[in-house]
Amino acid sequence: LAMMAVRLFAFFICIRAVRIGAFLNTPRPMASSVILHRLQDTAIKAATSDVVDTQNQPTFSLAYPLTQVVSDIDDTLKSSGGVQVAGVTLGGIDVQYDRGDFYPGVFQFMWELSSYSVTMNQRHYDEFQSGTGGDSGDSGLKLSPPKVAVLTARAEEFKAALEIKDESKLAQAFRKTGESSKINPTKEWGVGPVLYGSVSEWIIQYKKGLRKFNNFERLLEQDPTGQIMQYIYVGDTGELDQEAGETMLREYPEVVQAVFLHVVSFDQPSAYPQSGLFIPPPKLINGRPLVFFRTYVGAAAKATQLGLMEPDGLMRVVEEAENALKAKGVPEGNSKWIDLERDVDEAYQTIGETY
Protein backbone atom coordinates (compact mmCIF):
# COMPACT_ATOMS: atom_id res chain seq x y z
CA LEU A 1 0.00 0.00 0.00
CA ALA A 2 2.79 2.40 0.85
CA MET A 3 4.48 1.73 -2.49
CA MET A 4 1.15 2.24 -4.29
CA ALA A 5 0.62 5.56 -2.52
CA VAL A 6 4.11 6.71 -3.54
CA ARG A 7 3.46 5.75 -7.16
CA LEU A 8 0.12 7.54 -7.19
CA PHE A 9 1.69 10.67 -5.70
CA ALA A 10 4.47 10.59 -8.32
CA PHE A 11 1.88 10.11 -11.06
CA PHE A 12 -0.13 13.16 -9.98
CA ILE A 13 3.03 15.27 -9.69
CA CYS A 14 3.95 14.33 -13.27
CA ILE A 15 0.48 15.16 -14.52
CA ARG A 16 0.62 18.54 -12.75
CA ALA A 17 4.02 19.30 -14.27
CA VAL A 18 2.84 18.39 -17.75
CA ARG A 19 -0.29 20.54 -17.34
CA ILE A 20 1.70 23.59 -16.18
CA GLY A 21 4.25 23.11 -18.95
CA ALA A 22 1.54 22.87 -21.56
CA PHE A 23 -0.14 26.00 -20.20
CA LEU A 24 3.06 28.04 -20.25
CA ASN A 25 4.04 26.99 -23.78
CA THR A 26 0.74 26.86 -25.64
CA PRO A 27 -2.43 28.98 -25.75
CA ARG A 28 -5.43 27.74 -23.83
CA PRO A 29 -7.74 25.58 -25.93
CA MET A 30 -10.93 27.29 -26.97
CA ALA A 31 -14.05 26.07 -25.24
CA SER A 32 -16.60 24.27 -27.36
CA SER A 33 -19.27 26.54 -28.81
CA VAL A 34 -21.93 24.94 -26.60
CA ILE A 35 -19.96 25.58 -23.39
CA LEU A 36 -19.02 29.08 -24.50
CA HIS A 37 -22.60 30.02 -25.32
CA ARG A 38 -23.75 28.75 -21.94
CA LEU A 39 -21.09 30.83 -20.21
CA GLN A 40 -22.04 33.88 -22.23
CA ASP A 41 -25.69 33.40 -21.36
CA THR A 42 -24.76 33.01 -17.68
CA ALA A 43 -22.58 36.11 -17.74
CA ILE A 44 -25.28 38.21 -19.37
CA LYS A 45 -28.02 36.97 -17.06
CA ALA A 46 -25.85 37.52 -13.99
CA ALA A 47 -24.96 41.07 -14.98
CA THR A 48 -28.12 42.13 -16.81
CA SER A 49 -31.26 43.78 -15.59
CA ASP A 50 -34.30 44.17 -17.83
CA VAL A 51 -32.68 43.15 -21.10
CA VAL A 52 -34.92 43.88 -24.05
CA ASP A 53 -37.11 41.08 -25.32
CA THR A 54 -34.90 39.03 -27.63
CA GLN A 55 -37.61 36.65 -28.88
CA ASN A 56 -37.28 36.02 -32.63
CA GLN A 57 -34.08 38.07 -32.72
CA PRO A 58 -30.63 36.71 -33.72
CA THR A 59 -28.47 35.42 -30.85
CA PHE A 60 -26.07 38.02 -29.48
CA SER A 61 -22.80 37.07 -27.83
CA LEU A 62 -20.42 39.24 -25.86
CA ALA A 63 -17.95 40.88 -28.21
CA TYR A 64 -15.50 41.69 -25.41
CA PRO A 65 -14.74 39.85 -22.17
CA LEU A 66 -16.00 41.64 -19.09
CA THR A 67 -13.33 43.18 -16.87
CA GLN A 68 -13.23 42.36 -13.19
CA VAL A 69 -10.97 44.51 -11.04
CA VAL A 70 -9.14 42.54 -8.37
CA SER A 71 -7.92 44.69 -5.49
CA ASP A 72 -5.94 44.63 -2.29
CA ILE A 73 -7.31 46.70 0.62
CA ASP A 74 -4.68 48.25 2.87
CA ASP A 75 -2.49 50.87 1.16
CA THR A 76 -4.46 50.23 -2.05
CA LEU A 77 -8.04 51.27 -1.29
CA LYS A 78 -7.28 52.97 2.01
CA SER A 79 -4.22 53.88 4.02
CA SER A 80 -2.85 51.59 6.71
CA GLY A 81 -1.25 54.56 8.42
CA GLY A 82 1.93 52.50 8.78
CA VAL A 83 0.74 51.16 12.14
CA GLN A 84 2.92 48.44 13.68
CA VAL A 85 2.51 46.06 16.60
CA ALA A 86 5.66 44.46 17.98
CA GLY A 87 7.47 45.40 14.79
CA VAL A 88 4.84 43.80 12.53
CA THR A 89 2.88 46.10 10.22
CA LEU A 90 -0.91 45.97 10.46
CA GLY A 91 -1.69 45.98 6.79
CA GLY A 92 0.92 48.26 5.24
CA ILE A 93 3.48 51.04 5.46
CA ASP A 94 1.90 54.24 4.09
CA VAL A 95 2.13 57.21 6.46
CA GLN A 96 1.24 60.01 4.03
CA TYR A 97 -2.47 59.46 4.66
CA ASP A 98 -4.07 58.78 8.03
CA ARG A 99 -5.09 55.22 8.83
CA GLY A 100 -8.43 54.41 7.20
CA ASP A 101 -8.40 57.33 4.73
CA PHE A 102 -9.57 56.36 1.26
CA TYR A 103 -7.23 57.39 -1.52
CA PRO A 104 -8.61 60.20 -3.70
CA GLY A 105 -10.24 58.88 -6.87
CA VAL A 106 -9.73 55.19 -6.07
CA PHE A 107 -13.38 54.14 -6.40
CA GLN A 108 -13.90 56.11 -9.60
CA PHE A 109 -10.73 54.56 -11.06
CA MET A 110 -11.97 51.04 -10.38
CA TRP A 111 -15.44 51.90 -11.68
CA GLU A 112 -14.02 53.20 -14.96
CA LEU A 113 -11.90 50.07 -15.42
CA SER A 114 -14.89 47.84 -14.63
CA SER A 115 -17.39 49.64 -16.84
CA TYR A 116 -15.26 50.16 -19.94
CA SER A 117 -15.86 46.62 -21.23
CA VAL A 118 -19.58 47.08 -20.58
CA THR A 119 -19.58 50.26 -22.68
CA MET A 120 -17.74 48.49 -25.50
CA ASN A 121 -20.21 45.59 -25.47
CA GLN A 122 -23.16 47.99 -25.48
CA ARG A 123 -21.77 49.79 -28.51
CA HIS A 124 -21.25 46.48 -30.28
CA TYR A 125 -24.81 45.43 -29.38
CA ASP A 126 -26.21 48.67 -30.80
CA GLU A 127 -24.31 48.07 -34.06
CA PHE A 128 -25.58 44.49 -34.05
CA GLN A 129 -29.16 45.69 -33.61
CA SER A 130 -28.78 48.24 -36.39
CA GLY A 131 -27.48 45.55 -38.69
CA THR A 132 -30.51 43.33 -37.99
CA GLY A 133 -33.04 46.11 -38.32
CA GLY A 134 -33.48 46.54 -34.57
CA ASP A 135 -33.87 49.72 -32.59
CA SER A 136 -30.62 51.70 -32.62
CA GLY A 137 -31.66 54.11 -29.87
CA ASP A 138 -30.64 53.67 -26.25
CA SER A 139 -28.78 50.40 -25.81
CA GLY A 140 -31.12 47.58 -24.86
CA LEU A 141 -28.21 45.59 -23.41
CA LYS A 142 -28.23 46.48 -19.69
CA LEU A 143 -25.00 44.90 -18.50
CA SER A 144 -23.73 45.69 -15.04
CA PRO A 145 -19.95 45.82 -14.50
CA PRO A 146 -18.53 42.87 -12.54
CA LYS A 147 -18.12 43.55 -8.85
CA VAL A 148 -14.63 44.16 -7.49
CA ALA A 149 -12.94 41.05 -6.13
CA VAL A 150 -10.73 41.52 -3.08
CA LEU A 151 -7.49 39.71 -2.34
CA THR A 152 -6.30 40.67 1.12
CA ALA A 153 -3.59 39.58 3.53
CA ARG A 154 -6.07 40.08 6.38
CA ALA A 155 -6.33 36.87 8.37
CA GLU A 156 -9.44 34.78 7.79
CA GLU A 157 -9.19 33.70 11.43
CA PHE A 158 -10.07 37.32 12.34
CA LYS A 159 -12.85 37.54 9.76
CA ALA A 160 -15.46 38.32 12.41
CA ALA A 161 -13.65 41.58 13.15
CA LEU A 162 -12.19 42.35 9.72
CA GLU A 163 -14.98 41.24 7.39
CA ILE A 164 -16.12 43.77 4.78
CA LYS A 165 -19.81 44.09 5.56
CA ASP A 166 -22.47 45.70 3.37
CA GLU A 167 -22.86 48.57 5.81
CA SER A 168 -19.11 49.29 6.01
CA LYS A 169 -17.80 52.61 4.70
CA LEU A 170 -15.79 50.74 2.08
CA ALA A 171 -18.76 48.85 0.67
CA GLN A 172 -20.93 51.97 0.75
CA ALA A 173 -18.29 54.00 -1.13
CA PHE A 174 -18.18 51.40 -3.90
CA ARG A 175 -21.99 51.28 -4.19
CA LYS A 176 -22.33 55.05 -4.21
CA THR A 177 -19.85 55.31 -7.07
CA GLY A 178 -21.84 52.86 -9.19
CA GLU A 179 -25.21 54.39 -8.36
CA SER A 180 -24.12 57.97 -9.09
CA SER A 181 -22.17 57.22 -12.25
CA LYS A 182 -22.87 59.31 -15.34
CA ILE A 183 -22.56 56.17 -17.48
CA ASN A 184 -24.04 52.73 -16.87
CA PRO A 185 -25.38 53.63 -13.39
CA THR A 186 -26.28 50.59 -11.33
CA LYS A 187 -27.03 49.51 -7.79
CA GLU A 188 -25.45 46.14 -8.46
CA TRP A 189 -21.78 47.19 -8.48
CA GLY A 190 -19.63 47.05 -5.39
CA VAL A 191 -17.55 44.59 -3.39
CA GLY A 192 -17.73 41.05 -4.75
CA PRO A 193 -15.86 37.96 -3.57
CA VAL A 194 -13.35 38.53 -0.76
CA LEU A 195 -10.48 36.06 -0.42
CA TYR A 196 -8.54 36.33 2.83
CA GLY A 197 -5.07 35.48 4.06
CA SER A 198 -4.28 33.75 7.32
CA VAL A 199 -2.47 34.33 10.60
CA SER A 200 0.53 32.43 9.26
CA GLU A 201 1.16 35.18 6.66
CA TRP A 202 1.14 37.78 9.41
CA ILE A 203 3.82 35.82 11.21
CA ILE A 204 5.76 34.73 8.10
CA GLN A 205 5.45 37.85 5.97
CA TYR A 206 7.07 36.51 2.82
CA LYS A 207 4.14 34.13 2.29
CA LYS A 208 1.68 36.96 1.61
CA GLY A 209 2.43 37.20 -2.10
CA LEU A 210 2.00 33.47 -2.64
CA ARG A 211 -1.26 33.41 -0.67
CA LYS A 212 -2.72 36.22 -2.79
CA PHE A 213 -1.72 34.45 -5.99
CA ASN A 214 -3.25 31.18 -4.79
CA ASN A 215 -6.45 33.05 -3.95
CA PHE A 216 -6.42 34.57 -7.43
CA GLU A 217 -6.31 31.07 -8.90
CA ARG A 218 -9.40 30.26 -6.85
CA LEU A 219 -11.10 33.32 -8.37
CA LEU A 220 -10.32 32.06 -11.89
CA GLU A 221 -12.54 29.04 -11.28
CA GLN A 222 -15.61 31.24 -11.91
CA ASP A 223 -14.71 31.26 -15.62
CA PRO A 224 -12.28 28.45 -16.52
CA THR A 225 -12.34 29.39 -20.23
CA GLY A 226 -11.11 32.94 -19.65
CA GLN A 227 -13.42 34.07 -22.44
CA ILE A 228 -16.13 35.74 -20.35
CA MET A 229 -14.03 37.40 -17.67
CA GLN A 230 -10.64 39.09 -17.73
CA TYR A 231 -8.88 40.76 -14.83
CA ILE A 232 -6.94 43.83 -13.77
CA TYR A 233 -5.08 43.55 -10.47
CA VAL A 234 -4.55 46.66 -8.32
CA GLY A 235 -2.21 46.43 -5.34
CA ASP A 236 0.61 48.37 -3.70
CA THR A 237 4.35 48.18 -3.20
CA GLY A 238 4.17 47.63 0.56
CA GLU A 239 3.14 44.00 1.10
CA LEU A 240 4.39 41.70 -1.66
CA ASP A 241 1.59 42.61 -4.05
CA GLN A 242 4.25 42.98 -6.73
CA GLU A 243 5.25 39.36 -6.28
CA ALA A 244 1.62 38.28 -6.57
CA GLY A 245 0.97 40.52 -9.58
CA GLU A 246 4.06 39.45 -11.48
CA THR A 247 3.18 35.80 -10.92
CA MET A 248 -0.33 36.44 -12.28
CA LEU A 249 1.18 37.93 -15.42
CA ARG A 250 3.66 35.10 -15.85
CA GLU A 251 1.14 32.32 -15.30
CA TYR A 252 -2.07 33.78 -16.75
CA PRO A 253 -1.25 36.44 -19.39
CA GLU A 254 -4.28 35.33 -21.41
CA VAL A 255 -6.71 36.66 -18.80
CA VAL A 256 -4.76 39.25 -16.77
CA GLN A 257 -4.87 42.49 -18.74
CA ALA A 258 -2.59 44.52 -16.49
CA VAL A 259 -1.28 45.01 -12.96
CA PHE A 260 -1.27 48.43 -11.25
CA LEU A 261 0.82 48.97 -8.11
CA HIS A 262 0.35 51.96 -5.80
CA VAL A 263 3.77 53.27 -4.70
CA VAL A 264 3.77 53.83 -0.93
CA SER A 265 6.48 54.60 1.61
CA PHE A 266 7.11 54.46 5.36
CA ASP A 267 9.00 57.78 5.06
CA GLN A 268 7.30 60.94 6.23
CA PRO A 269 6.36 63.32 3.36
CA SER A 270 8.84 65.87 4.71
CA ALA A 271 11.60 63.44 3.74
CA TYR A 272 10.47 63.12 0.12
CA PRO A 273 12.86 64.46 -2.51
CA GLN A 274 11.71 67.62 -4.29
CA SER A 275 10.82 65.59 -7.36
CA GLY A 276 8.60 63.32 -5.26
CA LEU A 277 8.92 59.63 -4.49
CA PHE A 278 10.69 57.59 -7.11
CA ILE A 279 8.15 55.82 -9.33
CA PRO A 280 9.63 52.74 -11.02
CA PRO A 281 9.15 52.64 -14.78
CA PRO A 282 6.48 50.29 -16.17
CA LYS A 283 7.54 46.94 -17.54
CA LEU A 284 6.11 44.11 -19.60
CA ILE A 285 5.76 40.53 -18.38
CA ASN A 286 4.62 38.08 -21.03
CA GLY A 287 3.53 41.06 -23.09
CA ARG A 288 1.27 42.41 -20.33
CA PRO A 289 1.95 45.70 -18.52
CA LEU A 290 2.91 46.15 -14.89
CA VAL A 291 2.42 49.82 -13.98
CA PHE A 292 3.56 51.75 -10.90
CA PHE A 293 1.69 54.90 -9.85
CA ARG A 294 1.58 57.45 -7.02
CA THR A 295 -2.02 58.69 -7.29
CA TYR A 296 -5.12 57.23 -8.89
CA VAL A 297 -5.11 60.04 -11.42
CA GLY A 298 -1.68 58.80 -12.51
CA ALA A 299 -3.04 55.24 -12.63
CA ALA A 300 -5.99 56.40 -14.75
CA ALA A 301 -3.67 58.23 -17.14
CA LYS A 302 -1.64 55.04 -17.63
CA ALA A 303 -4.83 53.00 -18.06
CA THR A 304 -6.03 55.40 -20.75
CA GLN A 305 -2.68 55.15 -22.54
CA LEU A 306 -3.05 51.35 -22.46
CA GLY A 307 -6.58 51.43 -23.88
CA LEU A 308 -8.19 50.20 -20.65
CA MET A 309 -10.16 53.38 -20.04
CA GLU A 310 -11.67 56.17 -22.11
CA PRO A 311 -10.45 59.78 -21.89
CA ASP A 312 -13.83 60.81 -20.46
CA GLY A 313 -13.31 58.26 -17.70
CA LEU A 314 -9.88 59.71 -16.97
CA MET A 315 -11.41 63.15 -16.56
CA ARG A 316 -13.98 61.76 -14.13
CA VAL A 317 -11.16 60.28 -12.02
CA VAL A 318 -9.40 63.67 -12.02
CA GLU A 319 -12.59 65.38 -10.88
CA GLU A 320 -13.27 62.88 -8.10
CA ALA A 321 -9.70 62.98 -6.82
CA GLU A 322 -9.60 66.78 -6.69
CA ASN A 323 -13.00 66.93 -5.00
CA ALA A 324 -11.87 64.39 -2.39
CA LEU A 325 -8.87 66.49 -1.32
CA LYS A 326 -11.00 69.66 -1.27
CA ALA A 327 -13.64 67.92 0.86
CA LYS A 328 -10.94 66.90 3.34
CA GLY A 329 -9.70 70.48 3.52
CA VAL A 330 -6.16 69.51 2.49
CA PRO A 331 -4.19 72.78 2.21
CA GLU A 332 -2.39 73.78 -0.98
CA GLY A 333 1.28 72.92 -0.88
CA ASN A 334 0.60 69.70 1.00
CA SER A 335 2.40 66.64 -0.41
CA LYS A 336 -0.96 65.13 -1.35
CA TRP A 337 -1.74 68.05 -3.64
CA ILE A 338 1.80 68.08 -5.03
CA ASP A 339 1.53 64.40 -5.97
CA LEU A 340 -1.94 64.84 -7.43
CA GLU A 341 -1.11 67.95 -9.47
CA ARG A 342 1.91 66.20 -10.97
CA ASP A 343 -0.34 63.38 -12.18
CA VAL A 344 -3.10 65.76 -13.31
CA ASP A 345 -0.54 67.29 -15.68
CA GLU A 346 0.12 63.82 -17.11
CA ALA A 347 -3.64 63.23 -17.41
CA TYR A 348 -4.16 66.38 -19.49
CA GLN A 349 -1.17 65.51 -21.64
CA THR A 350 -2.62 62.02 -22.18
CA ILE A 351 -5.98 63.44 -23.22
CA GLY A 352 -4.31 65.90 -25.57
CA GLU A 353 -2.40 63.10 -27.27
CA THR A 354 -5.53 60.96 -27.49
CA TYR A 355 -7.46 63.60 -29.41
Secondary structure, 3 states (H helix, E strand, C coil): CHHHHHHHHHHHHHHHHHHHHHHHHCCCCCCCHHHHHHHHHHHHHHHECCCCCCCCCCCCCCCCCEEEEEECCECCCECCCCCEECCEECCCCCCCCCCCCECCCHHHHHHHHHHHHHHHHHHHHHHHHHHCCCCCCCCCCCECCCCEEEEEEEEHHHHHHHCCCCCCHHHHHHHHHHHCCCCCCCCCCCEEEEEEECHHHHHCHHHHHHHHHHHHHHHHCCCCCCCCEEEEEEEECCCCHHHHHHHHHHHCCCCEEEEEEECCCCCCHHHCCCCCCCCCCCEEECCEEEEEECCHHHHHHHHHHCCCCCHHHHHHHHHHHHHHHHHCCCCCCCHHHHHHHHHHHHHHHHHHHHC
